[in-house]
Amino acid sequence: MNLPEGTHVTHDAIPLPEPHHTIRARAQRRAEYAVALADSVEEAVKHLRTVVADQRIALVTDDTVAALHAEELQAELHRQDMDFTLASIPPGEESKTMRTAGSLLDWLADSRMRRRDVLVAFGGGVVIDTAGWVASAYMRGMPYVNLPTTLLAAVDAALGGKVAVDHPTAKNLIGAFHQPTAVVAAVPWLSTLPARHVRAGLAEAVKKGVIASPALFELIERHLPDIQDLEPTTLRRLVHGAATVKCALIDRDPYEEDLRRPLNFGHTIGHAVETVTGYGPVLHGEAVAFGMACAARISHARSWLDYASHTRFLTLLKRAGLPCERTQLPVPVDSEAVITALDKIRLIRDGRLRFVLPLGIGTTAISDDVTDDEIRQALTS
């Protein structure tokens, strides 16, 4: 038998078991990827080139990032002979929808992108979450690389493979776990961030300090003015430290088999706030900061969090310009509407709300017995 060169021949001879034998199906996957920090766009594209090799790129961004950074990135991609096509979506949480995802899937299909080609998400959390979910669905999963352009994305959204779009019922209701092939954060992309978005990103970095790293918390305390001024060396240290903490935490449970996760600190109330305000008026980091402050108040009221740590934590949030009280949120938020939204989240999460409550800087407890009265008091304090 003369077969063409390159033909793959199998030699399986799988025996059939006895009819009463229980069949076991196994599917195991563990992903590992590099998180690279670059000091220039040229260096970032070199990292990307190493990952993508000769595959085509489907580059997804939003209109704001496109206006700021797309021209320079495209020029560098051309210079390094990388084949790409680009799509841009409107900016903001309002675009994190099934409608947007559907239009991107249509674009991928029309672009004749193949399963081993690479989607590159170039933007903040909305772009990364939406494009990552699209990558998880297209041809049952195509590789994707995250190029975060916001502080929040660089320290949080780009890491961990949690991809999703929003639904009127709840934030991130339609999603998947689909790990990126790589994450490449270029410090110059962070230099154009508005102050409000810097503060929103800081909330996620502070969160990681509270739940797992006193050293990261202290770094933010000591260097907050430089971080707010986007001083490159300090910004690099912050992203490197926060990304290290998150990667260590997700390594313990990358697919959230255990729902009792410290990384959800601030998100229980934070997600409810985003839902009742219609996804957009309150930035994700602002909602998380308020949610963390509420959780700290609950923990302090229970005498779980001592006065000094409680004060230190809230002081840092206030110094960073983040909302600690309901009246400090960008739009009015009704406490009872938040309680109602939490009831919907409770239904989604097996009938329980799991609150991450800080016990000190670097230590948390996860409680599923927080009452509506405790939440109401924390919301109105």
N, C-alpha and C positions, 0 to 999 in steps of 0.2 A: 504494500500500500504506500503510494507516494503522496505525502501531504505537503501542501505549500509551506515554505519556511515561515516560522512564526505562529503556526497553528498550535493551539493549546489542546493537549490531550489529557483527559482525566482517567484515573485508574481506580475509581471507587468501587468497592464491592461490599455494600452495606447489607448485613444479614437482617432478616425479619425476625422480630422477637415472638415469643408465644402470645397468643391473642389476649390473654389476661394481663399482659405486662403493661404497666403505666408508662405512658410516653412523657418524657421530660424535654421541654424546649428551653434553651438557654441563649441569652443574648447579652453580652457584656461589652461595654465600651468605656474607655477612660481617655480623656483628652488631656493633652499637655501643650501649652503654647507659650511663646515668649512675649513678655511685655517690655517694649523697648522705649527709652526716652531719647529724643533727638534734639540737638541744639540748632538744627537748621532744616529747611524743607528738603534740601539736597540729601542730607543724612537720612531723613525720614523715608524718602523714596528709595534709597539704597536698601534700607531694611525691608521695605515693601517688595522690592525686586527679588530679594533673596527668598521671600515666601511665595510669591506668585510665579516666579520663573517665567515660562513662555506662555502661560495661560492668558486669555483675554480678561479684561477687567470691566465690570459694570459698576460705575462710580455713582453713588447716591449721595446727594447733599441737599441742603435747603437754600432758599433764595438769599438769605442773609449771609450765610457762609460762602456761597458762590460769589457774591459781590465782593467779599473781603479777600478770599483766598484762592478761589478756583483758578484764576488766570495763572498765578505762580505755580500751583500744583500741576496744572495741565502742561505748562511749559516744561517742567522738570520731568514729567512722565514722557513727553515727546523726546526730550533730550536723552533719556535712557531707553528709548525705543520700546516703550511699553504700549500695547494695543488696548485702547479703552473706549468706552462710550459713557456718556454722562446723562443723568436725570436729576432734576431739582424739584423739590416739593415746597409748598409754602411753609414758613417757619412757625413754630409754636405748637403747644400741646393739642390745639384744635386739629392738627394734621395727623395725629397719631390714631388713625381710624382704619376700619376695614376698607372704606372707600379708597383711601390713599394706598393701602397695601394692595388692593385689587388693581389699581392703575399701574403700580410698579411691577406686579406680576405680568400684566399685559405687555408692559414695556420690555421685560426680560424675554418673553416669548417672541415678540416682534423683532428683538435684537438678535434672535437665534443664539442666545447664550447657552452653552453646553453645561452639563452637570458638573464637570471638573473645572470650568471657568470660575472666576472669583468675583464675588460682590464685595465692594469696598464701601463701608459706611463712613462718610466724611462729614462730621458735624457733632452736635450735642446729643443729649439723651434721647430726644424725640427721633432724630434720624437713626441713631444706633439701635434703639428698640424696634422701630418700625422696619428698617432695612434688615435687621437680624431676623425678625419673624418671617419676612419675605424669603430670606435665604433658607430658613428652615423648611419652608413649604415648597419652594420651586424645585421641581424634579425630585421630590422627597428629601431635599437637603443639598444645598451647594455650599462650598467653602465661602467664608467671608472674613474680612479683616476690618478691624475698627481703627479709624484715625480720629480720635476725639479732638474737638476744637474748643470745648468748654472745660472748666475746672471740674464741674460735677461729673461730666462724662469721663474725664481722665482718671478721677479717683474712685469712680463707682460704676456708672452705667456701662462703660466699655468692658468691664471685667465680670466674668462669672457666667456668661451664656444665658442669662434670663432675658428673653426677648418677648415682646408683646405689643398689642395695640389695646386702646381703651374701649370701653363699652359704657353706655349710659348707666348701667347697673353698678359698675365698679371699675376702678382703674386697673389696667393690665389684666382684664378678665380673659382675653383671648390671646394665649401665648404658648410658649414652648421653652424647652431647654435646648439650646443649640450653641455649642461652644465655638468661639472664633478660632481662626487659624493663627492669628497673631493680633497684638495690639501695639500700635505705634503712636506715641504722643510726642508731638513736636512743640517745644516750649514757645516758639514764636507764634504759633496759632492761638495761644492763650493770651497773648499780649494785647489783643484788640477787644477783650471782654469788657462790657459795661460793668460798672461797680455793683449793680444789683445782681448780676449773674456770678460775679466773683463771690459775693456773700452767699448765694445759693449753693455754690460748690463747696464753700467752706463748711456749710452745715453737715455735709456728708463726711468731710474729713474730721470734723469735731466728733461726729458720731463714732467713728472708728477709734478715736482716742478714748472716748468714754467707755466703750464696750470691751476694749482689748489692749490699749496701748497708752499707758501714762506718759511714755516718752513722746509719742506723737502729740498728745494733748499739750504737753509742756512746750514742744516746738512751736505749736500754734500760738500759745500764750505769749511766748518770748518774742516771736517774730511776726506778730499780727500786722503791724504797720507795713513791713516790707512785703508781706503777702498781698495786702490790699493795694499796694503800689505796683504789684506785678513785677517785683525785682526778680530777674531771671534765675539767679542762683538759689534764692530762697524758694521760689516757685518750684524749681526742679526738686529740691529736697522734700517739699511738701508732697508733691505727686509721687515721688519715689517711696516715701514713707507710708502714705495712705494706701497706695497700690500694694505694697508689701503686706500690710495688715489685712487687706481684703482678700488677697490671694491665699494667705495662710488660713483664713476663716472658711473660705469656700472649699478649700481642699478637704476639709473635714466632712463635708456633706454637699457635694456639688449639685445634686439633683433634689435637694430639700426633702429627703425621705423623712427627716425629723422636722416638723413644723416649729419646734421650739428653738428658734434661731436668734442669737443676739443681733444679727445684722438687721433685723426688723425693728430695732429701737427707733421710736419716733414715727414709724410708718403706719401703725394701726390707726391712730387719729389723723396722721398726715394724709393718708390716702382718702379718708372720709372727707376731710376738708377740701381736697382737690375735687372729689366727686360732687359735693354740694355746691361748689362754686363754678362748676362747668368746665373744668380742665383748661386752665389758661391764666385767669386773673391772678392766681396764687402760684408762684413758681414751686416746683417740686421741693427744692431745698428750703424754701420758706415754710412750706407745709410741714416738712420733716422737723425743722427747728422748733416750730410751735408744738408738734407732737412730742418731741423730746422734752420740752419744758413741762408739758402736761404730765408726762410719765414721771419726771423728776418730782413734781409736786405730789403725785400720788404716792411715790415711794417715801418722800419726806413725811407726808401725813401719816404713813404707816410706821414711822420711826425706823425704816429700813435704810434710808439715806441720811447721813448725819448733816448737821447744819452747815459745817464748814465746806464739805464737798458740794452740797446743794448750792450754796452761795457762789462757790468758785465756778461751778458749771454755768449757772445763769449769768454770772458776770461776764464770762467769755462770750456767750451768745449775744449779750447786750453790747459788748465792745465791738463785736463783729457786725453790729447793725441788723441782727436777725430778730424776728418776732418771737417774743416769749409770752405775750398775752394776746387774747383774741382781738383787742382793739388795735394792736400793732400790725395786724394782717392788712394787706393792700386793699381788701374789699370787706364789707360787713359779712360776718358769718354767724348764723343762728345756731346756738348750742343744741337745740332740740333737733334741728335738721341733721347735725353731726351724729347725734345719738341714733336717729333713724337710719342713717347711712351705715353706722356700725352694726346695726341689727342685720342689714343685708350682708355685710362682710362676715358676720357670725354664721349665717346660713351657709355661705360659701366654704367656710373653714370648719366644717364638721360640727357646727353648732357651738363653737367656742371662740372667744377672743383671747388671744395670747399676748399679753403685754410684757414687753421687755422693760424691767424696772431697774434703774441703776442703784447699786449698793455702795458705790464709791467710784473713783476714777480708775477704770480698768476692770471693774467687776459688776456683773449684772445678775439678776434673777428673772426667771420667766414665770409669770403668774397667769393662770386662767380663771381666777376668781375675782377679778376687778369688777366692781359693781357699777351700774349706771349712775348711782349717786356719787361714787368716787370720781367717775369721769366728768359728770356734770359740775362738780365742785372744782375740778382741775381746769375745766374749760372756762369757768367764770371767775376764777381767782385773779 
